[in-house]
Every structure is written in structure tokens, then in C-alpha cells.
Amino acid sequence: MTTPTAPTTATVAPPRARFAKAYAAHLRSESRLLSREGAALVFGAVLPLAAIVVMSAIPAAREPLADFGGLPVVRTYQPTILLFATSVLGLTVMPAILGGYRQAGILRRLRTTPASPATLLAALFTVVAAVGLLVGALIVAIPALAGAGLPTHLGWFALAGLLSLLAFLALGTVLAAVVGSPQVAAGLGNVVAALMWFSAGLWLPRQLFPDWLVTLTDLVPGGAAAQAMLDATVGVQPSWQPFVVLAAWTVAGALVAVRTFRWE
């Protein structure tokens, strides 16, 4: 007579644990790989930081002016400079880096591993976002240390800046996922970034936009982020709409990027 034995089951990590493990591995890998792509990140960080440093070093730019609602010049340009930084990092640096990985065959080699698009994109997203957060913090801190003060509603300003960074990163990831050439992806990113700058009022103040154009640009990340940060700067309580718009673009972009991701 044989003694029945309990059935054995293979130990399989739950999906969430597998994702976390793969994400951590990709995060370490992306951090190392990005150290070799310093030129791209320098472009996305040095230009806006140089602009804010130069403006903060000018005494007249730190003094309140009646023409600017009692705000220093450097603080009125703070939202524009931050928006420039987040859009460059998200829309040109992100596609260039991920496209470069594909062109160099790094993504093709990863395809032979248990890696998934979600973990790879999430890791790269995190690393570039960390650089963006550091740059954004410096853009806020440098004028304050120079004596120009902080945005009136600092919390809302920071939230708008964070969401703009995430939205631009999501859009840049979509470009990188669907466009094979890093040069073409970065070029398209520049075009999209220019449209975002226009919607933010970089070349023509939003106050001069016709009503229909204001309504239209409020529905894209550039216009939504600019309006929220400007309101926070001058002390006006931002409405909920810009934050919903930015969050919606972030989620939609991330989902599209994962679904359209190509290894080669």
C-alpha cells in the first residue's frame, strides 16, 4: 500500500513581485547607461539652469516691479524656464536616449530576456524624471537664495511642475516607442516642444490669445502647466482643470507607449 503524497507546486513569484524585481534591475541598468549619455541630459539641464542663474545674478531682476504685478522679473519667467526644462527633458532627451538604445541593439538584446516594455520604460522614465526633479528644484531654489523669494503658492507650483514633467515624459516615451530613428524621434520631439512653448505663451503672451485659442491651449500640457504655474506664482488659487489635463496626458501617454513599444 502506498502512502499518498501531497501534491507539490512550483514556487512562482506573484506578478507584482516579478515586476518589482525586474523594475529594480532595469533601474540599475538605466542609471549606468545614462551615465554614458551625459550630453543629452546636459542639454536638457544646463540651458535652463544657466538662464535662471544669469537672471538671478542681475540685481534689477530680483526687485519687485509694478509692471509685473509686484513680482521680480526672475519670478515671472520662472514658470517659462521650468516649462522649457521639463519639455526638453521629456520631448527631446527621452526619445533620443531610448531611440539610441534601440539603434545600438541594446533593446534587441533585452528582448531575449524576461524583460517587458513596461518595466524598461518605467525604469528609464524614473531616471530621467529624477534628473527633471533636481533641475526643477534648482530653478525654484536659485532665485530664492538670491533674494527674489519663492512662488506664492509653492505647493501648487511644485505640483504643476511635477505633472508637466510627467506629461512630457509620457509624450516623449510615445515618440521613442513608435519612431525607430533616435534622430527622427528627437526631431519630432523638438516640433512638439515648440508647439508646447507656443501654447504656454513663450513667444506670444497668452493674454493676447483669442478666447478660442486659450480654450484650445488649455487642453494641452504646455498651456495647462503654464496657466497653473503662473496662477501659483502670482498668488491666485489654480483651478482643478490644468491638473486634470496634465494627469490625463500622463496616463494616456504611458498606456500608448507600452502598447506601441517596439524592440527593433
N, C-alpha and C positions, 0 to 999 in steps of 0.2 A: 504494500500500500504506500503510495507516495504522498508526501506531505505537500499540500498546496502552498505555493509561494506567492507572496504579494506581488502584484504587477509593478514593474519598475518603470519609471517615467524619466525621460531625459530632462535635465535641468536647463530650462530655457529662460533667459532673462526677459522680463516684460518689455514691451515696445518702448516705454518711456525710459527705462534704464539703458536699453541699447542706443537710443537716440542721444541720451546724455553722454554716454561713453564715446560715441562717435563724434559728437559735437566737441567734447574736450580735446580729442585727438586732433581734429581739424583746427581747433583754435590754436593749439601749439604750433601746428604746421604753418598756418597762415601768418602767425606772428613772425616765424622765421623767414618765410618767403617775402613778407612785406619789408623786412629789413634790407632786402636786395632791390626793392622798388622805391628807394627813398626819393628819387627825383620827382615821381608823380605826387607823392604826399607833400613834398616841399612846396610844389607849385600850388597845391590846394591850401597850404597853411601860411606860407611866408608872405605872399602878397597881401592878404587881408590883415595879417598881424603888422606888417610894415606900415600899412595905411593908418591903422589905429595908433601905432607908436608915434608916427610923424605928427598926426593931428593932436595927440595928447601932449606932445612936446611944445606946441605953439601956445603961448600964454593966452592970446586972444581967443583961441578956440575953446579954452576952458572957462571963459567968462560967460555968464548968462546974458542973453541978448533979447530985447523986447521983440524983435522981428521973428524970433524963433520961439515965441511963447514963454520967454523967461528961461529957456534951456540953453546950455552951452552948445556951440556948433558940433563939437565932437559927439555929444549925446544924440543930437538929431540925426547924425549919419551912422550911429551905432547899429540900428536895425538893418540899414542897407549893407554895411560891411559884413555883418553876421550872415545876412542872407546870401551875399556873394560867396562867403566861405563855405556855407553848407551846400549851396548849389554846385560849386566847383568840385567839392569832395564827392558828392553824390552822383552828379551827372557826367563828369568827365574822368575823375580819378577811378571811380568804381568800375565803369566799363573798360577802361584801359587796363586795369590790373587783371580783371577776370578774363578779358579777351587775350591778354598776353599769356596767361596760364594756358588757355586753350591752344594758342598758336605754338607755344613751346612744347606741347604734348603732355603737360602736367595733368590736364583733365582726362586725357585718354588713358594715362597710366592709372589714374584714380578709378576709372571705370572698371578695372579688373579687380578692384577691392570691394568690400561690402559697403562702400560709401554711397550716400544718396544725395541728390541735389539739395534737399532741404538742409542737411547738416553742413554741407560745404558752403552754401550760400549764407546760412545763419552765422557760421564762423567768420567768414570774410566780412559780412555785414557788421558783426560785433567789433572787429578790429578797426575797420575804417570809422565806425561810429565813435569808438573811443578816441581816435585822433580828432574827430569833429567836436566832441565834447570838450576836449582840452583846449582846442582853438577857441571855441565859443566862450569858455570860462575866461580865457585871457582877454578876449575882446571886451568883455564886461569889466574885468578887474583892472586893466591897464588905465583907462580913463579915471576910474575911481581912485586909484593910487596916485594919479597925477593931480587930483583935487577937483575933478569935474563931477563927482558924485555917481550914484547908481541909478538905474531906471526907477521911476517912481513906484511902479508895481513890479518889483523884481521877480516875484514868483510867476506871474503871468508871462512876463518877458522870457524867462527861462523856459517855461513850458512851450511857448510858441517857437522858440529857437530849437528846442529838442524835437518837436514834432516836424518842423521844417526839415531838419537833418534827416529824420527817419523817412519822410515822404520822398525827398530827393534821392536817398539811397535806394529806396524801393524802385523808383523810376529808372535809376541808373542800372540796377540789377536786371530789370526787364531788358534794357538795351543790350547789356552784356550777355544775357541768356539767348537772345534771338539773332544777334548780329555776330557773324563769325570773325571778322577782322577787328582787332583792337583799335586800329586807326579809324576805321569807319564808325565804330561804336562811339569812340571819343568825339569824332566829328559831329555825329548826330547829337551827342550829349551837349556839345557846345551850342548847337542850334536850339535845343530845348532850354538850355540855361539862359540863352539870350531872350527867349520868349518869357521865361520866368522873371528876368530882370525888368523887362518892359512892363509886365503885369504888376510888378512891385513899385513901379514909378521911378526906376533908376534914371531914365532919360527924360521922361515927361512926368511931372508930378501927378499923382493920382487925383489931386484936387481939380486938375484940368481935364480929366477924363469925362466924356459924356456919361449920362446915367446908365445907358445900356452897357458901356464898356466897363464901368465899375462893377455892375452886376455880374458880367461875364468873368472878369478877372478875379472876383471874389471866390469863384468856384475852382480856381487852380491854385496849386501850392504857393506860387510866388506871391500872388495877390493876397491870399488868405494870411500867410505868415507876415507879410509886410504890414497889413492892417492891424493884426493882433499886437505885433511888437511896437508899432507906432502908438497905439492906444495905451499900452502899458508904459511906454516912455513918458508920455505927456500926462499920465495920471488918470486917464479915462478907463473905466472898467470895461475890458474887452467883452464882446458878446460871445455866445457859445458857438456861433456858426463857423468862424475860422478854425477852431479846434476840431470840430466835427469834419470839416473838409480835409484838413491835414491828416487826421486819423483814417479817413476813408481812403485817401490816396495811398497811404502806407499799407493798409491791409490788402487793398486790391492789387497794388504793385507786387507785393510779396507773393500773393497767390498766383498771379500770372507768371512771375519769374520761375516759380517752382514747376508749374505745368509746362512751360515752354523751354525749359533748360535743355541745352544740347552739350554733350561732352566733346564733340568734334565739330 
